[in-house]
Every structure is written in structure tokens, then in C-alpha cells.
Amino acid sequence: MNLSEVFNSYVFIIAVSVIIILSYFFNLFSKKTNIPSVLMLILVGMLLQIPAYYFDFNKEILRPVLEILGIVGLIMIVLEAALDLKLTKEKWPTLWKSSLSALLGLIVTALAIAAIFNFFLGLSQTSALIYAIPLAIMSSAIIIPSVENLSEEKKEFMIYESTIADILGIMFFYLLIANAGESSTKVVVFDVVGNISWTIAISIIVSYLLVFVFQNIKTEVKLFLLIAVLLLLYSIGKLLSLSSLLIILVFGVVLQNSKLFFFGFMRKWLKPDAIKVVLKDFKLITSESSFVVRTFFFVIFGITLSLSSLLSIKVFLISGLVLGSIYLLRFAVLKMIIRKDLKPQLYIAPRGLVTILLFFAIPEEYVVEDFKSGILLFTIIVTSIIMTVSLIKDAQHEEEELTEDMVQSEESSIRSLSDEGSDRIED
């Protein structure tokens, strides 16, 4: 039976509505159980493969949709995180530690995975590194909604680290592709420094202009206009080979910390009350948008998965080496930066949206036909499961500690009352 025979506009609306409703309840379930909603969404997508097979649905037509959803989702997630990033003296230690962890973790993990691909799959050094970078990037799309129940300090560390890792990973990936054919180190360094410098300069100028313009817009319809402008800037930046995510990040940080950035003579241009309203509404709309986009991205990813790619001993062994390098190097980096109390941060290192997105973005000339897609799938699934187990154990540990504290508090109160009673009797 052909899908077009039973599929119409109303069925499509019903399917979309049911998926969004399920995603909402998955989020509620996730908060209570610490099982990431992303895993449940991927499972829904995998179950939808059954009717897709029955109706002879070509899954390949979903690849462009998946890529577009991934780009928009990434922008919304980075923007959502940036709008929560308050630059204060108190948060500075968490910010620099998470940034350093993201940078070091990305570099050493990418090099280690590239060495594995080079040795076991016979990839050239350049191709191995291009395939390794996506797998070296933690997924903020999975981490941010999953760490709500952690302590404030650990939650902030994970949100900052994953967001910065996303941005740095994407920058490194596209800079590597742009300079892969260069033989001169001097030219490469000049291009990388120039690219980042230009992007930061443009990001700051654009952020000031957007904040200034949008605080003065009086019409009610302006938030989706702002999102459209950001999507436009991101896309133009990509076409110009700039690190476009920096534009999104810098804008979010400037909007959240407008009093800090509008200093001196610029302070008279700022309208704090208008900024407060824009920020509040913008937070709501980015949160809602990232929820919807993330929902459909992971459901469609589940539909496009090829589970047969996992049925290979070679995939299993290489994936095991990749996973081992991820957690071993993460332990070393966290031990050097945080030094103590590494759980559950050590095990929160899922791969997801950015990893998938960058795999689709590998240029034709660097695509390796023999590369096993099962390595990508295996790494995404196992890192998500490891994170799930660690979050559940952490929640149980916190609950046990809370129970012990309550028992000790009650025992202390009983002893105190007993001592008071004894004193009265003696009197």
C-alpha cells in the first residue's frame, strides 16, 4: 500500500499533534526519572519505522528536513543557553572552568578518535579528523533538558560546557574543511585567527544594533521578527564561512547582560524596562521553539536510523575504543580542572544533534564510503544510556543523603527534647 493513499492533511496534523503531546509528557517523565526525553523521542521514531516500512515510505526524503531542523534547533538551543548566561563575579569560576573543559576535552578527544580511525579504518589524517570532530562534541540539545535536577553549580557547569563545546566543535569542523588543502601552517593560522576575529567583531556590532533597535519597536509582533533576523544572520555568516554560532551566542549574552555592555555614554541609549520585557518574552519563545524543533529532530532521526549497521563486530570494537577514549580523556580533563566531586559530570557526555548535523555536512570529497554509520549510531545511543544511568544513580544518592539528613535531624531533635525533659526532672 502506498503512503499517499492514506496520508492527507488531517492525518499529518494528527501525527504532529500527537508527537508534540507525547514529547511534553516525556519531559515531565524525564524530570521525575532522569531518563532523557531525547531517548524516548528517538524510540518513537524507531517505532515509526514499522508503518513507514509497511507503507513503503522512502526515509531518504527526510534527510534534508532533518538537516534544516538540526540547524534551527542548534540556533535555538545556543540562544536559549546564552539568554541564561549572567556574567557576574560569582559565576566567573564556573564559566572559565567549563570553557577550559570544553576546549581541552574537544581537542584531545578529537585527536584520539582520529588516531583510532586512522589506524583501524585506514582513513587519511585529514579524513580521520573530519570524521572524529563530530564524535568529540557533547550535545547541548540532550544535556540542557536533562540536567534540571542537578545542583545549581553542576547544572550551570554542564550547560556552559556543552554549549561552548557545540560552538567550538562547529568552528573547528568548518575551519578544518576550509583549510584542509593548505600546506602552509602560516596561512592556516592567519585564516583561523582572521575568521574568529572577524566573527567576534561582527557579532558585537550586530548585537548592539539588534538590542538598540528591538528595544525601540513598539508593535506587539516583534519576537519572531527577531528570530528571523538571527536565522538570516546565521545563514549569511555560513555562506561567508564565518563562525555564525558566535553571532547567536554573543547576541544572547549582550541581551541578558545589557547593563554590563552598555557602559559609559552608551548607557543613555539603553531602556532597561523595554529590555526586561523583550528578554522575558524572548526567553519564552526560544524555549518553546527549541522544544518543538528538538522534538521533531530526534523523532525524524529515529525514523532514519539503520539498525542493521550495528550488527558488525568491527563496528562494536571500534565504537568501544571511541567510547573508551571519550570517558578516559574526560576523566583526565575534569580531574585536572575540577579535581574532586566528578560525578555525575564525568558520565554526562552524550553525542547528539551537532554530531548528526556535522556528519551530514561532510563534503563529498571527504566522504568515506566504507565508514560504518553504525559507529555514529552506537556512540550516540551508548553515551545517552550512560548519562541516563548516572543521572538516575545521582538522584538516588541525593535522595538517600536527604533521608539521612532528615533522620539525623529528627534524632537530634529527640535528643534535645530528651535532654530538656531530664533537666526539668532534675530541677
C-alpha positions, 0 to 999 in steps of 0.5 A: 500500500502506498503512503499517499493513499492514506496520508492527507492533511488531517492525518499529518496534523494528527501525527504532529499533534500527537508527537508534540503531546507525547514529547511534553509528557516525556519531559515531565517523565524525564524530570521525575526519572532522569531518563532523557526525553531525547531517548524516548523521542528517538524510540518513537521514531524507531517505532515509526519505522514499522508503518513507514516500512509497511507503507513503503515510505522512502526515509531518504526524503527526510534527510534534508528536513532533518538537516534544516531542523538540526540547524534551527534547533542548534540556533535555538538551543545556543540562544536559549543557553546564552539568554541564561548566561549572567556574567557576574563575579560569582559565576566567573569560576564556573564559566572559565572552568567549563570553557577550559573543559570544553576546549581541552576535552574537544581537542584531545578527544578529537585527536584520539578518535582520529588516531583510532580511525586512522589506524583501524579504518585506514582513513587519511589524517585529514579524513580521520579528523573530519570524521572524529570532530563530530564524535568529540562534541557533547550535545547541548540539545540532550544535556540542557533538558536533562540536567534540571535536577542537578545542583545549581553549580553542576547544572550551570557547569554542564550547560556552559560546557556543552554549549561552548563545546557545540560552538567550538566543535562547529568552528573547528569542523568548518575551519578544518574543511576550509583549510584542509588543502593548505600546506602552509601552517602560516596561512592556516593560522592567519585564516583561523585567527582572521575568521574568529576575529572577524566573527567576534567583531561582527557579532558585537556590532550586530548585537548592539544594533539588534538590542538598540533597535528591538528595544525601540519597536513598539508593535506587539509582533516583534519576537519572531521578527527577531528570530528571523533576523538571527536565522538570516544572520546565521545563514549569511555568516555560513555562506561567508564561512564565518563562525555564525554560532558566535553571532547567536551566542554573543547576541544572547549574552549582550541581551541578558547582560545589557547593563554590563555592555552598555557602559559609559555614554552608551548607557543613555541609549539603553531602556532597561524596562523595554529590555526586561520585557523583550528578554522575558518574552524572548526567553519564552519563545526560544524555549518553546521553539527549541522544544518543538524543533528538538522534538521533531529532530530526534523523532525524524532521526529515529525514523532514519536510523539503520539498525542493521549497521550495528550488527558488525563486530568491527563496528562494536570494537571500534565504537568501544575504543571511541567510547573508551577514549571519550570517558578516559580523556574526560576523566583526565580533563575534569580531574585536572580542572575540577579535581574532586566531586566528578560525578555525575559530570564525568558520565554526562557526555552524550553525542547528539544533534551537532554530531548528526548535523556535522556528519551530514555536512561532510563534503563529498570529497571527504566522504568515506564510503566504507565508514560504518554509520553504525559507529555514529549510531552506537556512540550516540545511543551508548553515551545517552544510556550512560548519562541516563544511568548516572543521572538516575544513580545521582538522584538516588544518592541525593535522595538517600543523603536527604533521608539521612539528613532528615533522620539525623535531624529528627534524632537530634531533635529527640535528643534535645527534647530528651535532654530538656525533659531530664533537666526539668526532672532534675530541677 
